[in-house]
Amino acid sequence: MGEINVGYLKSGMLLASDLKDPFGRFLIGRGTVIEEKHIRIMNMWGITSVDIEGMDQEQAVREELLHIDPELLTKIQAHVNALCCIRDVDHAVGTASVADKHEALEEIKRLCIFRLARQIDSGPLKLSELFEEDKKEYDFQEPEIPPQETIIPAQELIDNKVRLCSLPDIYHRVVEIINDSRCSAARLAEVVGNDPALSGTLLKIVNSAFYGLPTKVGSIVRAIALIGNNELSALVMGISVIRYFKNIPPEMVAMKKFWMHSVAVGVFARLLAHYKGDLSEEDLFIAGLLHDVGRLVIFEALPKSAAVAIKLSRKRRVPLFQVESEIFGYDHAAIAGLLLEKWNFPKPLQQIIRCHHAPLDCQKPVEAAILLLADILASAIRFGSSGNYFIPPLDKKTWDILELSPNVLRPCIKLFDRQVDEVLHIFHLEKNNDNPR
């Protein structure tokens, strides 16, 4: 008998103890033979693990791995391990200490292996594609960084170097109305309604599986009443920023893949916030959507040095944000924080994004840790790309402050798969059939 993740349940397993919902109410009795209907009930109530007679988590994982061809499994494991270049506690480059190899990281790696195996087995992903990037080597001596690009201080980069026009007037109007004590849903809806594209996108989001509302919402007034003024403001922010960045050199990053990754991080952050509870799911969605905008600023303003940073990241097998700090004296997260400050985004949102690679330094460490974990999940399943090849590090202290069980990660990815395509469609970022990731 032992606790196993609900994701590993199979029909015919025997429940070893009474199952109760998160509020302590009885759901399913001890001795019940598990059927698909019971698994649906568990998923509906957000139950992530159960006691099963004669089975523990390790055995459940081993049985799942038996369904993968051994040769394929070996190759996929090598690929996943290649993505996890994690610094140890002494900050040695490219290695992972025992302390870093904690339960959450091991579960993420397992989930990545299972997902890749399914994609290869079902056809949308070819094994050769999986290893194409792994085999890429940059055969060059580390070049000198263009000095005219690297001596620019972060604040100067934001204030002078990049042509930063103001966000659309509608964003500032929305913020102004929300900050007014006489704010009303009708007044807010009138302003948003003046931008048909914006209001249409907002209604699509509110009516999507992302919110799961029981009835269709036909007006902005109704949407505001259901999701709230602050949540609407957050959505306006995210949509406005996506519209803003258009002139990034294609050799730096494919913008479609960049925003696919950003949407994926937003969806994961919202789902993780739901499991954690007592956090703003909409704020974390927008934090995920905007977490890498600082990288776009660097790509646009410092393209030569940014290209070198990407190559050095691959050559040295370290995450890109670490190389950014070495070359520029700041990373993309710091630039994003300054950018959002310039645009008068809420200070908590600035903080979360600024610290998403160092959550323990944040005034809101739990939210920053959720954003980092969302970034890790999106990177692990290779959903889009922001220019960084490797899975960002997750140290045990950061994981511990979340007080989450690793068992939430598997259902989180399942829910992600159900929601992300619809969100991508809303933002006109549909996946290509020949590139499922």
N, C-alpha and C positions, 0 to 999 in steps of 0.2 A: 504494500500500500504506500502511496506517495502522491504529493501534489504534482500535477502535470498541467501544462498549458492547454487551454481549451482548443487551441489550434491543432493540437496533436490527437484530439479525440477521434475515435472511430466507433461506428455502430457495433454493438456487441460487448463493449467494455462495461464493467460493473462498478456502479457508484459505491464507494466504501464508507461514506458518511452522508448525513443529511445535508442537502444543499440549500443555503439561504441567500436571499438577495442582500444588497449592500445595507439595507435597513434592518436586517435580522429576521425578515419574514420567510417562512418556510416555502420552498419551491418544489424540490424533488426529493423523494425519500431514499434513504440508504438501501442498497440492494437492487436499485432500479437498473435494468439493462439499458444502456445508452442507445437512443435512436436519434435520427436526424432532427426530429422535433425538439428533443431535449437540448441539442446543441444550439438550435435557433433561439430557444428560451434563454440560454446562458448568454448568447451574444446580445440579445435584446436587453438584458439586465446589466450588461457591462461586466459580467463575471469573466475573469481571465484565467483562473486555475481551479481545479477540482481534485478531490481525493478519488483515486481509482484503485480498485482491488488488484494486487499483483503487478502493479506498474508504477515506475517512477519516471522522472523527467529524462534521466540519462537513457533509460531503456526506450522511451518513446522516441527520442532523437535518433537512437541507433536504428530502430525499425524504420523510421522515415528515410534514413540514408540508404537503407537496403534497396529502396526503389530506384536509386540512381545507379547507372552503369559505373562500375568501379574506376575504369579508365577516365571516363568523363568527370567523375567526382574528383579525382586527383588533379586534373587540369583546372577545374573550377576553383578548387581550394587554393591552388597556386596563384591564380588570378586574384582572388579575394585577399590573400595574404599580401600580395604585391601592392594592393591599394592602401593597406594599413601601415603606413610609415609613421610611427608614433614615437616621439621623443620620450626618453626615460626621465626619471626624477633628477638626474644630473644633466639633463638637456643634451645628451649625446645624440648626434644626428643619425636618423635613420634606424634607430633601434627601439625596441619596446621592452620595458622592464617587467618583471613579474607583477609589480604593483599596478602597472597599467592594464594588465590582462585580466580585467574584472568581468563579472558575470554579464553586464550589459553589453560590453564589447563582444564577448564570445557569442551572445545571442544574436547580435546584429550580423556578425559574420555568418552564422548558421542560416539566418533568414535570407541573406544575400545569396548564399550557395543554393538554397532551395529554389529561390526565385529564378536565378539564372538557369538552373537545370530545367525548370518548367518551360522557360522561354525557348531554350534550345530544343527540347523534346517536342514542343507544339509547333515549332517552325519559324516564328518571327525573328529569331536570333540565330545566327550561324556561329559555330565554334571558332571559325577563322576570324570573324569580326571581334570576338571577345579578346583575342590575343594580339590583334593588330597594334593596338596602342601600347600593350605591355612590352612588346618587342622594340618599340621605337627608342632609339638611342640618339642622343645629340653628341656627335663626334666633333667637338670643338674645344679649344682652349678658352677658358673663361675670359670674355672680352672686357675691356674697360667700359664702364658705363658712361654714356655721353654726359659730360660735366654740366652742360647748360640745362640738362633736364633734371638733375638730381639735387641741385642746391636750392630748389624752390621750397620754402617752408610750407607746411600744410595750410596754414591760414591764408597765406598769399596765393596758394593754388586755388583756394575757394574764392577769394575776393577778386583776383585779377587775372589769373592765367586762363581760366575756363570762362567761356562766354555763357554765364549763367543768367538767363532771363528769368523773370519772375514766373512763378507758377500761374496757371490761368486765373483770371479775376474771380471766377466762380468759386474757387477754393477759398480765397480770402473772404468772399461774401458769406460763404457757409460758416467759416470760423467766427466771423463777426456776429452773425446771427446767433450762433450757439452760445457765445459769450455774453449775449444780451439777456438780462433777467426776464425780459418780456418775450423771449423766444417761443415760438409756437410751431407745431408740425406743419400747419398750413403755410406759414411764411417761409419756412425752410423748403417746403415742397415747391413753392412758387419759384424760388431761386434755382433750385436744381432742375426744375422743369424747363427753364430757359435754355438748357443744353440738352437737346434730344438724345445725342449719343451717350452722354453721361447718365441721364435718367434711364435710358433703355438698358444700359449695362447694369445699373444698380438693381433694376427690377429682375433682370435675368439671374443675378446672383442670389437675390432674396428668394426667388422661386425655385432655385436649384436644390439638389439633394444636399448641398452644403449646409443649408438651414433646415431642411426637412420639415417645413411648415405643413400643416394638415390641409390648408386650402390655398388656392392660387391668389397671389397679391396683384391687384390690378392698378394700384395708384401709389405714387411716392408718399402721399400722406399716410396711407395704410402701412407702407413699408417702414416709415419712420416710427409709427405707433408700435410696430411689432419689434423692431430691432433697436430703437432708441437713437437719440440725436448724436451721441458720441460715436456710436458704431457707424452711423451714416457718414459722419465726418471722416472717420478712419478710412472708409471705403473710397470716399472722394479723393483723399490724399493719394492712396495707392494708384488709382486709375489715372490721376493727373500726372504722376511721376512716370508711369509707363508711357504716356503720350509724349513726355518731354525728350527722352534720350533717343535720338534717331541717327546720329552721325558718327557712330563708333566704327573705326577701321575694321573691315571684315576679317582681316588676318589676325586680329586680336581675339575676337570671339564672334560666333554667329549669334546675332541678337535673338533669334527665335529660340535657340537652345538656352541662351542666358535667361530669358523670361520663363521658359519652361522649368528650369531649375528653381527660379525664384518662386514661381507658383507652387511648385512641389514643396519647397520649404515652408511656404505659407500654410498650405493644407496640413502638412505634418504638425506645424506649430499649433494650429487651431485644435487638432485632434488631441495632441498631448496636453494642451491646456484643459480640455474637457476631462481627460482622465485625472489630471491633478486637481481640478475644481477650484472655485473661488478666484479665478483669473479671467481677464477679458479675452475671450476667444478671438474677437474681431481685431483687437489691438495686436495680438500675436500673429494673426494672419497677415496683417499689414507689415509687421516687423519682418516676417519671413519674405514677403514680397519685395521689401526694400533693403534687405540686409547686405546686399552686395553692390548697391548703387555707387559706393565709393570707388569700387573697381572700375566702373564705367568712366568716372571722372579721371582716374589715372590713365586709363586706356586712351581717352580723348586728348588729354593734356601732355602726356609723357609716353607716346607710343613706342619709341625706340627702347627706352629703359624698361617699359612694361614687357616688351617682347623678350628682352634678356631675362627678366625675372621669371617668366613662364618657362624658359629653357633651363634656367638654373634650378628651378623647382624640380623639374624632371631629372636633370643630371644628378642632383644631390639627393633626390628622393626625400624631399621635405615639403610640407604644405606651402602653398604659394604665399600665404599671409606672412610666414616667417621670413621669406626672401624679400618681400616688400619692405619689411621693417629694416632689414639689413641695407637695402639699396637706397631707400628714400628717407629712412628715419621715422617712418610712420607706415601703417598698413591701411588697407581699404576700409576697415571698420572705423578707424579714427577719422578718415576723410568723410565717410558717410555721416558720422556724428556732427561734424562741422557743417556739412551741406544741409542736413535737416535743421540744424540750429539757425542757419541763414534763412531758411524757408519757414521759420517759426512753427515747426512741428512741436507737438507736446514734448516736454522735457523727459518724461519717462520713456517715451518711444526713442528719443535720441540716445538715452543711456543704454537701453537694452541692445540697440544695434551697435553702438560704439563698443560695447563690452562682450559681444557674442563669442569672441574667441578667448575671453578671460572673464567668465561669469562671476568668479569670486571677487573681482574688483568692482562689481556693479552695485549700485544702490538697490537694485532689484535683482538679486542674484538668481532667484528661482526662474524669473521670466527669461533672463539672459541664458540660463542653462537650458531651458526648453528650446530657445531659438538655436542654440548650438546643437542640441540633440536632433532637432528637425533638419538642420543642415547636414549632419552626419548621415541620417537616414536617406535623405535625397541623394547624397553623394554615393552612399553604399549601393543603392539600386541603380546608379548611373542614369538618373533622370535629368536630362538636359546637362548644361555645363556653364560655369561662370569663368572658365579659364583655369581652374584648379583641378588637377588630375586626381589627387589623393584624398582619402577620407580624413577630415579634420580630426585632431586628437580629442579624446575624451578621458580626462583623468578621473580617478576614483572619487576624489573629493567633490568634483563637480557633479558626478552622478549621484553621490550620496545626498546632496542638498535637495535633490528632487523628491526623495522619499517615494520613488516609484518602484514597482516590481518589474523585472525584465519581462514578465509575462504580458505586460501591456503592449510590447513592441509588435508581436505577431498580429493581434487583432487590429492594431493601429495601421499596419501596412495593408491589411485586408480592406479596412474602411477607406484608406487612401485610394486604393485601386478603384473603389466604387465611386469616388467623388471627383478625382482629379481630371478625368476626361471632360466632364461637364464644365469645370472651371476653366480649363484650357480653351474650350469652345467659346465660352463667354468672352475671353480675351483674344479670340481669333488666333490661337496658338495650337491648333489641332496637330496631333502627331502624324508624321508620314507613315504610311503602311509599311514602307521598307526600312523604317527606322523606329522601331517600337519604343526605344528608350529616349 
